[in-house]
Amino acid sequence: MRVAVESILEMSLPVIRCKTCRSEEYQTTGPAQDGKVPIKCLGCGHTGMVPAKALAELVGITPAPYVPGSATSVEAAARITESAATLREKVFALLNANPGGLTDEQQQRALGMNPSTQRPRRIELVEQGRVRDSGRTALTRSNRQAVVWEVVRADSGGSG
């Protein structure tokens, strides 16, 4: 798979190679901007931009979701990508320790986690097939019904 990058670089997953010196060694030089990450060739010093999603996949990091076209969303995703796995595992561990399941609000309170951090991590767990809607609801602090989320257990069969 080829990915479009600036003219000084070529990228065929799983390698980024400098077009000038052919080096495959590089480092990131700043946060993602407009969905691209600035990098520098360690062989000759040339710089370029690589799509953040491609770079994240290359190094085995699942990029955090963001709203395309929203500079603040892209920046937030870039900042949380490295810690998202750790935060996701905290959400999973909490749900795993509570077999009856928890609402998003209960998870946020128990973990002291901002809703804008917890909810995307729970969504990622659902997309990974590790967490599901239990089919039950519980009242929130504002007296509204909310989905109770639970861990998908090997012995639990189908959803619901």
C-alpha positions in Angstrom: 0.0 0.0 0.0 1.4 3.4 -1.0 0.5 6.5 1.0 0.8 10.0 -0.4 3.4 12.0 1.4 5.6 15.0 0.6 7.9 14.6 -2.4 11.0 13.9 -0.3 9.6 10.7 1.2 8.1 7.5 -0.1 6.0 5.3 2.0 5.1 1.7 1.3 3.7 0.1 4.5 5.3 -1.1 6.6 8.3 1.3 5.8 8.9 5.0 5.4 12.0 5.6 3.3 13.7 8.9 2.6 13.8 9.5 -1.2 17.2 11.2 -0.9 19.3 8.9 1.3 17.0 5.9 1.4 17.2 5.8 5.2 14.3 4.2 7.1 15.1 5.9 10.3 13.1 8.9 11.2 11.6 10.8 14.2 8.5 12.8 14.7 9.2 16.5 15.2 5.9 17.8 16.5 2.2 17.2 17.0 -0.2 16.3 14.2 -1.6 19.2 12.1 -4.4 18.7 9.7 -4.2 15.0 10.0 -0.4 14.8 9.2 2.6 14.3 11.5 5.9 16.2 10.8 8.9 13.8 10.6 12.6 14.2 10.1 14.9 11.7 8.4 17.7 10.7 10.8 20.0 9.8 7.8 20.1 13.2 6.0 17.9 15.6 8.0 15.2 16.1 5.3 11.8 16.8 6.7 8.3 15.9 5.6 4.7 15.2 6.6 3.2 11.7 6.9 -0.6 11.0 7.3 -1.1 10.6 11.0 -3.3 7.5 10.6 -0.7 5.8 8.4 2.1 6.5 10.8 0.0 5.3 13.7 -0.8 2.1 12.0 2.9 1.7 11.0 4.1 1.8 14.6 1.1 -0.2 16.0 -0.8 2.6 17.6 -4.5 2.8 16.9 -5.3 6.4 16.1 -7.9 8.1 18.2 -11.1 9.0 16.4 -11.5 12.7 15.3 -14.0 14.8 13.4 -12.5 15.5 9.9 -12.2 19.2 9.2 -12.2 20.1 12.9 -8.8 21.4 13.9 -9.5 21.1 17.6 -10.7 17.5 17.2 -7.6 16.5 15.2 -5.4 18.1 17.8 -7.2 16.3 20.6 -6.9 13.0 18.8 -3.2 13.5 18.2 -2.6 14.3 21.9 -4.5 11.3 23.2 -3.5 8.6 20.7 -0.5 7.4 22.7 -2.5 7.2 26.0 -5.8 6.0 24.5 -4.7 2.3 24.9 -4.0 2.8 28.6 -7.2 4.7 29.2 -9.2 2.1 27.2 -7.8 -0.7 29.4 -8.8 1.3 32.6 -12.4 1.4 31.3 -12.2 -2.3 30.4 -10.8 -3.2 33.8 -13.6 -1.3 35.6 -16.3 -3.0 33.5 -14.6 -6.4 34.0 -14.6 -5.8 37.8 -18.4 -5.0 37.6 -20.1 -8.0 36.1 -23.5 -6.3 36.3 -22.3 -3.6 34.0 -22.1 0.2 34.4 -23.5 3.2 32.5 -21.1 5.7 30.9 -21.8 8.1 33.8 -21.0 5.5 36.4 -17.7 4.7 34.6 -16.8 8.4 34.4 -17.5 8.9 38.1 -15.6 5.7 39.2 -12.6 6.6 37.1 -12.7 10.3 37.5 -12.6 10.5 33.7 -14.0 13.3 31.5 -16.9 12.1 29.4 -15.1 13.2 26.3 -12.3 10.8 27.2 -14.3 7.8 28.6 -17.0 7.6 26.0 -14.7 7.2 23.0 -12.7 4.6 24.9 -15.9 2.6 25.6 -16.9 3.0 22.0 -13.5 1.5 20.9 -14.1 -1.4 23.3 -17.5 -2.0 21.7 -16.0 -1.8 18.2 -13.3 -4.4 19.3 -16.1 -6.7 20.5 -14.9 -6.6 24.1 -17.9 -4.6 25.5 -21.6 -4.6 24.6 -24.9 -3.1 25.4 -26.3 -5.3 28.2 -29.9 -4.7 27.1 -30.6 -3.0 30.5 -30.7 0.6 31.5 -30.2 2.5 34.7 -31.1 6.0 35.9 -28.5 8.7 35.6 -28.0 11.4 38.2 -30.3 13.6 36.1 -33.0 10.9 36.3 -32.7 9.8 32.7 -32.3 6.2 31.4 -28.9 5.2 30.2 -27.5 2.0 28.6 -25.7 -0.3 31.0 -22.5 -1.6 29.3 -21.0 -4.9 30.1 -17.9 -7.0 29.2 -18.5 -9.7 26.6 -17.6 -12.9 28.4 -16.5 -16.1 26.6 -19.2 -18.0 28.4 -22.0 -15.5 27.9 -23.0 -16.5 24.3 -24.7 -13.8 22.1 -25.5 -10.2 22.9 -28.2 -9.0 25.1 
